[in-house]
Every structure is written in C-alpha cells, then in structure tokens.
C-alpha cells in the first residue's frame, strides 16, 4: 500500500495576534473572552467571508487565516485594522484592543482544516515585527499586491526572524515613521541594552528558573562593562510572557538594543540561542547558537557577553569584558539552587522569602563562597528586618550584614 501523498497548495497566510493578551486576561478573564468573541463575530469573520478566506486555526490570543488570493488577504487585513477604531470606541481605555497582522505568500501543507509549513511560520514571525494596529507583509506577498490595493507600504528592510533560517524583507502598513507614532524615550549617550527574558525550550516547565538564571547572569555581566547602559533586571522581566515586538519595548524602555533568546536544557546538555536586535529599526545585528554541557554554562555566558559587546561597540577592549567576570560556584548544584531561589526572592513576601532562604542555604552548603547566593541571602534577611517578619529584628539584621560582608574577604573578587 502506497503512503498517502501530502496535500499542498500555494496560499496567502495571515497571522493575527492580540497585543497585550496576557495583561487583558490577567485583569478580566471573562470580560476579555467575551470581548474577543465579539471581535471575531462582528469584525474579523465578516471580513474573512467578504474576501473569500477561512480560519485555519484559532489560538487563545490570535488566529491563522488562509486565502487563495494575496490581494484578498491584504485587503481583509487592512479592513480589519481600519474597523478596530470603531470597535474600541465602546471599550474603556484600559481595555482597548490592538492587533498585529502578518501576511506571507507561500506553500502550505493541508491536514484536514488545519495548515502547516514554512509559509505559515514566516507569516507568524512577520506578525511579531509588525507594529500594533498595522499590517506587515513579506516581500513575496508585497510583489503580488503592488498597484492592486489602495494602500502605501513602507519598506523596512530585511529582517532575521526568529527560527527562520533566511532573511526576509518586510513591508509595513501604515508607515511606522508617521507623525502620530508614540514618542520614543531619549537614548543614553552610550550603548544601551535590555536583556529580555529568554524562552524556556526544555520539555520540563520547571526548568523555567534556569532560563531566567541565564538572563540574570548576562545582565550582571553586561552591567559591569562601564561603556554600556544596561536596563535593570526587574524592568526587563516585566516583559516576561508579554507579546510585544522589540521596537515597542525599545520605545518604552529607552534602549537602542535588545538581547533575546532561548535556553534548552536536557540530559546534562545545554543549548543557548541568542539574537541581538536594534530596537529603533527592528534590524537583527546577529544571531548565534551555543551548545555545551551544564558545566560550561559560564563559558557560554562569557562568549555571549563578548559578542554582544563587539556588536554594540567594537572599540571596547577585551580587558574590560574580562573585568565583567565574577567568582563562580565550584559546582553547578549551587547555581541551580540559587536560580530556583530567585523567583521566590523577588516576590517580597514572607512565605516566599522563607522558601528562598531554604534553597539558598542548600546552595551555600555546596559552595560557601558563592557570591550570588550570599547576596540573595543578605537581601532576604534584610527583608525580614525591614518588614518586621521576625520577632528578633536584631538577630536577622546581623544575619543580613554577615551575608553581605562575607564576599569582601574573598580573594580575586572584582568590583
């Protein structure tokens, strides 16, 4: 019996995403779901039907839509965005909805009513670099609509899209340089960067702490380079789980560059993928993949730090990068416990702080001179003092001071 032949077709693919979906759901789950159903029923679906398309896949915060004609796809996308203003008129300002729409023309695999393939992936990644309220097209799609739709598109150049091997030229509607675009914060007078939360690509969701730990390490290393302005960890982690493109993030934080990536850890092996993006244009400066063992994590961090420095400011001396290194634990187990404690430390609650201290104590049992574990312990004990979480304030204050001052006696520590 011969294998069933894969069914393919050339199609125009639309990827739609609701901006700030997690924030909206966190504020009002029932209201957000009701609002999205109304949006689909009154605006999105009618335009899809009018332009002879069909929904191939619905996700919680978006959809994949397929059209036989790229002209119809673009016309539908623009019509949807133009109607969003009227849709939001009856919604409170804090609950208004914005969409990002990416469009690609490519070969797709049909599996029942669903679609798969590189053409779908490219549409989804193009959507990620689209500005809220706009439409972004691949060059392939743009070529087929030039002169056929009543809209002007801005050529924003080639982009290195996440998990897409080749560069893709992107065109946007409307022009993102329009006068009514949100005002960007003034950039510092030296290279500025935000290390954004990395994606956890491990099969175990409990490894989320490890991805956060890599970001912590890179942020700390880059912040020690005097020629850089590095956004604080807490400010960058505010974007964890939020679906914003780097242009919006750069505008909000006032930074010229963003470092984003992913971490995959399994069976003692480690893979870190990073890409450096210029936030004013969305242009990718470089992307790199690093493979190694768990025990090589710090070497990988050093290599990433060097390359970020080289991409941002070639004149930075390697010696300055070397000064960004810190004393490391002698055993990866200490690192693991410290990273597991991190999420509890920043909750700033009595019970969470107690959980952090248990984990940090385990880290210090493995490596009593591990500076990060000592610093976090000092912070937790100081919280007990400041927030009166203990009956013996004098004792916890002394404990915090002991932990904070202990690294001063270590040899080879850099400031």
C-alpha positions as MATLAB code, in Angstrom:
seq = 'XXXXXXXXXXXXXXXXXXXXXXXXXXXXXXXXXXXXXXXXXXXXXXXXXXXXXXXXXXXXXXXXXXXXXXXXXXXXXXXXXXXXXXXXXXXXXXXXXXXXXXXXXXXXXXXXXXXXXXXXXXXXXXXXXXXXXXXXXXXXXXXXXXXXXXXXXXXXXXXXXXXXXXXXXXXXXXXXXXXXXXXXXXXXXXXXXXXXXXXXXXXXXXXXXXXXXXXXXXXXXXXXXXXXXXXXXXXXXXXXXXXXXXXXXXXXXXXXXXXXXXXXXXXXXXXXXXXXXXXXXXXXXXXXXXXXXXXXXXXXXXXXXXXXXXXXXXXXXXXXXXXXXXXXXXXXXXXXXXXXXXXXXXXXXXXXXXXXXXXXXXXXXXXXXXXXXXXXXXXXXXXXXXXXXXXXXXXXXXXXXXXXXXXXXXXXXXX';
ca = [
       0.000    0.000    0.000;
       1.457    3.364   -1.004;
       1.798    6.140    1.546;
      -0.800    8.896    1.403;
       0.547   11.819   -0.592;
       0.960   15.096    1.294;
      -1.563   17.678    0.095;
      -0.033   21.088   -0.606;
      -1.146   24.383   -2.086;
       0.110   27.911   -2.615;
      -1.758   30.267   -0.317;
      -1.770   33.682    1.295;
      -1.453   33.236    5.055;
      -2.499   35.782    7.676;
      -1.266   35.570   11.259;
      -3.258   37.705   13.705;
      -2.189   38.424   17.280;
      -3.932   40.313   20.095;
      -1.431   42.727   21.641;
      -1.189   42.510   25.432;
      -3.431   39.443   25.639;
      -1.881   38.225   28.923;
      -2.378   41.636   30.534;
      -6.022   41.767   29.446;
      -6.703   38.232   30.683;
      -4.993   38.933   33.988;
      -7.213   41.945   34.562;
     -10.531   40.391   33.486;
     -10.705   36.854   32.081;
     -14.446   36.672   31.455;
     -14.671   40.172   30.029;
     -11.676   39.626   27.737;
     -13.059   36.353   26.346;
     -16.446   37.969   25.724;
     -14.764   40.894   24.011;
     -12.665   38.618   21.765;
     -15.730   36.614   20.754;
     -17.491   39.855   19.807;
     -14.408   40.990   17.846;
     -14.346   37.722   15.919;
     -18.084   37.784   15.228;
     -18.516   41.448   14.278;
     -15.252   42.380   12.537;
     -12.814   39.561   11.796;
     -15.168   36.849   10.495;
     -17.241   39.170    8.247;
     -14.088   40.462    6.545;
     -12.748   36.943    6.094;
     -16.003   35.847    4.446;
     -16.189   39.000    2.333;
     -12.684   38.375    0.974;
     -13.163   34.632    0.463;
     -10.856   33.359    3.189;
     -11.230   30.853    6.003;
      -9.901   30.441    9.538;
      -7.454   27.527    9.665;
      -6.556   27.770   13.343;
      -7.767   29.703   16.388;
      -5.431   30.249   19.353;
      -6.156   31.984   22.635;
      -4.555   35.232   21.505;
      -4.730   35.000   17.725;
      -5.565   33.128   14.567;
      -4.131   31.730   11.333;
      -6.258   32.566    8.279;
      -5.804   31.313    4.724;
      -6.756   32.961    1.411;
      -6.500   31.860   -2.206;
      -5.505   35.408   -3.201;
      -2.878   37.558   -1.525;
      -4.754   40.661   -2.726;
      -7.836   39.477   -0.843;
      -5.703   38.701    2.215;
      -4.168   42.178    2.327;
      -7.499   43.883    1.678;
      -9.094   41.906    4.515;
      -6.245   42.687    6.909;
      -6.383   46.429    6.237;
     -10.188   46.456    6.539;
      -9.978   44.694    9.915;
      -7.448   47.212   11.230;
      -9.460   50.157    9.956;
     -12.566   48.909   11.806;
     -10.710   48.455   15.089;
     -11.058   52.173   15.883;
     -14.859   51.885   15.900;
     -14.712   48.626   17.852;
     -12.685   50.301   20.622;
     -14.978   53.330   20.899;
     -17.276   51.470   23.314;
     -14.447   49.962   25.383;
     -12.766   51.640   28.389;
      -9.246   52.920   27.535;
      -7.530   50.336   29.757;
      -9.318   47.515   27.912;
      -8.865   48.655   24.310;
      -7.653   46.033   21.862;
      -4.866   46.305   19.281;
      -3.995   43.705   16.668;
      -0.804   42.849   14.839;
      -1.219   41.190   11.439;
       1.494   39.455    9.417;
       0.990   38.196    5.864;
       3.058   35.810    3.749;
       2.569   34.078    0.411;
       3.919   30.554    0.460;
       3.465   26.831    0.092;
       1.416   25.194    2.870;
       0.590   21.628    3.888;
      -3.116   20.868    4.282;
      -4.085   18.485    7.081;
      -7.851   18.414    7.422;
      -8.904   22.005    8.072;
      -5.502   22.906    9.544;
      -2.398   24.142    7.712;
       1.320   23.737    8.384;
       4.662   24.548    6.800;
       7.348   27.170    6.441;
       4.917   29.600    4.822;
       2.825   29.610    8.000;
       5.880   30.027   10.235;
       7.101   33.029    8.235;
       3.684   34.723    8.491;
       3.720   34.234   12.276;
       7.226   35.690   12.625;
       6.418   38.653   10.366;
       3.449   39.373   12.622;
       5.861   39.639   15.570;
       7.752   42.547   13.939;
       4.540   44.340   12.976;
       3.552   47.458   14.888;
       0.262   47.305   16.852;
      -2.613   48.392   14.642;
      -0.636   47.687   11.489;
      -0.107   45.097    8.781;
       3.269   43.623    7.779;
       3.966   41.775    4.543;
       6.775   39.588    3.281;
       8.425   40.784    0.067;
       6.817   37.861   -1.781;
       3.353   38.992   -0.710;
       4.144   42.656   -1.403;
       5.173   41.935   -5.001;
       1.735   40.491   -5.733;
      -0.276   43.413   -4.312;
       1.698   46.385   -5.672;
      -0.741   48.602   -7.557;
      -3.679   46.322   -6.693;
      -4.658   47.613   -3.245;
      -5.283   51.196   -2.157;
      -2.543   51.352    0.456;
       1.023   52.577    0.818;
       3.587   50.264    2.390;
       6.955   51.216    3.882;
       9.981   49.067    3.069;
      11.611   48.443    6.472;
      14.381   46.244    5.111;
      15.499   42.672    5.639;
      14.864   41.003    8.974;
      16.377   37.976   10.664;
      13.208   36.379   12.008;
      13.179   34.040   14.977;
      13.730   30.395   13.956;
      13.685   31.307   10.244;
      16.966   30.386    8.502;
      16.861   33.084    5.809;
      16.443   36.850    5.990;
      13.013   38.155    4.997;
      12.340   41.638    3.615;
       9.367   43.215    5.355;
       6.901   45.904    4.246;
       4.601   47.678    6.709;
       1.281   49.495    6.574;
       0.932   52.187    7.696;
       4.365   53.823    7.622;
       5.793   53.422   11.162;
       7.512   56.803   10.847;
       4.151   58.619   10.801;
       3.994   61.784   12.865;
       1.445   60.352   15.281;
       3.716   57.459   16.275;
       4.343   57.179   20.036;
       7.262   59.246   21.274;
      10.446   57.253   21.917;
      12.340   57.891   25.129;
      15.676   59.609   24.551;
      18.518   57.108   24.259;
      21.516   57.361   26.623;
      24.795   58.736   25.283;
      26.330   55.233   25.328;
      25.226   51.839   24.008;
      22.048   50.831   25.844;
      20.640   47.325   26.048;
      17.875   45.330   27.686;
      18.375   41.599   28.201;
      14.832   40.292   27.733;
      13.519   37.115   29.396;
      14.635   34.041   27.453;
      12.171   31.367   26.350;
      12.379   28.027   28.131;
      12.508   25.428   25.352;
      13.033   22.482   27.696;
      10.366   19.775   27.880;
      10.177   20.333   31.637;
       8.358   23.584   32.506;
      10.073   23.525   35.898;
      13.290   24.447   34.081;
      11.916   27.988   33.673;
      14.178   29.057   36.527;
      17.226   28.004   34.512;
      16.317   30.229   31.546;
      15.773   33.119   33.977;
      19.147   32.364   35.542;
      20.943   32.692   32.209;
      19.332   36.111   31.729;
      20.367   37.100   35.259;
      23.973   36.131   34.514;
      24.122   38.008   31.216;
      22.513   41.112   32.708;
      25.013   41.119   35.573;
      27.980   40.571   33.245;
      26.984   43.317   30.807;
      26.202   45.786   33.597;
      29.824   45.574   34.734;
      31.011   46.940   31.394;
      31.392   50.645   32.046;
      30.679   51.614   28.421;
      27.190   50.069   28.499;
      23.894   51.301   29.861;
      22.031   48.145   30.911;
      18.363   48.132   31.900;
      17.753   46.694   35.353;
      16.665   43.088   35.615;
      13.255   43.926   37.128;
      12.385   46.354   34.314;
      13.283   43.823   31.614;
      11.448   40.958   33.336;
       8.246   42.998   33.252;
       8.017   41.800   29.623;
       8.070   38.110   30.525;
       5.072   36.442   28.906;
       4.052   39.594   27.034;
       3.810   39.566   23.248;
       5.430   42.853   22.276;
       7.895   43.381   19.469;
      11.308   44.815   20.217;
      10.505   48.162   18.597;
       7.754   48.746   21.173;
       9.966   47.509   24.008;
      12.838   49.746   22.924;
      10.490   52.727   22.807;
       9.111   52.020   26.282;
      12.476   51.339   27.946;
      14.521   53.898   26.037;
      17.189   51.436   24.855;
      18.847   51.049   21.486;
      19.322   47.287   21.640;
      17.579   44.196   22.976;
      19.059   40.769   23.578;
      16.525   37.962   23.301;
      16.852   34.217   23.076;
      16.011   30.782   24.386;
      17.525   28.110   26.612;
      17.129   24.365   26.229;
      18.470   22.006   28.894;
      18.181   18.212   28.851;
      20.320   15.272   29.882;
      23.233   17.398   31.038;
      23.341   19.207   27.676;
      22.707   22.895   27.198;
      21.751   24.987   24.161;
      21.514   28.779   24.318;
      20.221   30.679   21.279;
      20.558   34.471   21.272;
      19.910   37.309   18.892;
      20.753   40.970   19.217;
      18.193   43.407   17.806;
      18.433   47.130   17.120;
      15.194   48.469   18.594;
      14.913   51.628   16.502;
      14.510   49.641   13.268;
      13.952   46.045   14.360;
      17.085   45.031   12.465;
      18.896   41.938   13.749;
      22.621   42.537   14.203;
      23.451   38.895   14.687;
      22.085   35.608   15.917;
      24.074   32.731   17.357;
      23.587   29.279   18.854;
      25.771   27.940   21.668;
      25.933   24.249   22.605;
      27.689   22.750   25.579;
      27.370   20.852   28.821;
      25.774   22.165   32.016;
      29.239   22.650   33.443;
      30.132   25.022   30.568;
      27.323   27.486   31.271;
      29.629   30.245   32.464;
      31.965   29.876   29.480;
      28.927   30.227   27.208;
      27.855   33.356   29.083;
      31.339   34.844   28.632;
      31.276   34.164   24.895;
      27.829   35.719   24.522;
      28.931   38.762   26.543;
      31.974   39.253   24.309;
      29.902   39.069   21.132;
      27.264   41.497   22.413;
      29.999   43.931   23.335;
      31.599   43.561   19.919;
      28.324   44.160   18.106;
      27.435   47.224   20.179;
      30.774   48.965   20.425;
      33.747   47.460   18.548;
      36.192   49.747   20.332;
      35.525   48.157   23.738;
      38.676   46.435   24.904;
      38.539   42.748   25.763;
      40.139   43.555   29.084;
      37.020   45.491   30.034;
      34.918   42.452   29.224;
      37.239   40.300   31.335;
      36.554   42.573   34.287;
      32.863   41.732   33.978;
      33.529   38.153   35.116;
      32.753   37.164   38.663;
      33.675   34.407   41.071;
      31.737   31.295   40.158;
      30.454   28.402   42.183;
      32.609   25.289   42.191;
      29.618   23.107   41.471;
      26.615   23.560   39.174;
      24.369   22.354   42.005;
      24.963   25.603   43.866;
      23.943   27.561   40.784;
      20.780   25.501   40.377;
      19.661   26.137   43.962;
      20.388   29.860   43.664;
      18.404   30.120   40.437;
      15.494   28.198   41.931;
      15.508   30.671   44.813;
      15.455   33.697   42.503;
      11.742   33.634   41.751;
      10.929   33.490   45.482;
      13.356   36.299   46.353;
      11.685   38.876   44.131;
       8.142   38.128   45.345;
       8.936   40.135   48.507;
       6.542   38.114   50.644;
       7.350   36.460   53.971;
       6.489   32.914   52.908;
       8.277   33.269   49.567;
      11.369   34.710   51.251;
      11.456   31.735   53.623;
      11.348   29.343   50.665;
      14.211   31.262   49.042;
      16.343   31.020   52.171;
      15.930   27.231   52.295;
      17.172   26.928   48.704;
      19.991   29.425   49.234;
      21.169   27.536   52.310;
      21.476   24.416   50.148;
      23.495   26.415   47.604;
      25.856   27.644   50.321;
      26.271   24.143   51.716;
      27.682   23.164   48.309;
      29.714   26.346   47.804;
      30.011   28.521   50.950;
      31.776   31.254   48.941;
      29.195   31.598   46.141;
      28.671   35.406   45.935;
      25.242   35.296   44.284;
      23.813   33.000   46.955;
      25.339   35.175   49.681;
      23.960   38.359   48.146;
      20.460   36.910   47.756;
      20.552   35.570   51.317;
      21.554   39.001   52.584;
      18.655   40.521   50.683;
      16.162   38.028   52.130;
      17.379   38.510   55.700;
      17.240   42.294   55.264;
      13.619   41.925   54.135;
      12.849   40.105   57.386;
      14.290   43.084   59.236;
      12.702   45.870   57.199;
       9.224   44.311   57.029;
       9.237   43.000   60.641;
       8.925   39.382   59.554;
      10.818   38.225   62.635;
      10.405   38.503   66.377;
      14.157   39.107   66.715;
      14.920   42.053   64.447;
      18.432   42.476   65.845;
      19.345   38.868   65.014;
      18.054   38.941   61.419;
      19.699   42.304   60.798;
      23.020   40.868   61.984;
      22.493   37.828   59.743;
      21.867   40.059   56.730;
      25.016   42.075   57.446;
      27.069   38.904   57.853;
      25.956   37.576   54.462;
      26.514   40.940   52.760;
      30.041   41.430   54.120;
      31.345   37.889   53.670;
      32.362   38.275   49.974;
      34.658   41.184   50.882;
      37.169   38.680   52.243;
      37.353   36.590   49.081;
      40.488   36.833   47.045;
      40.203   37.601   43.358;
      36.840   39.308   43.609;
      36.357   42.156   41.155;
      34.384   45.284   41.756;
];
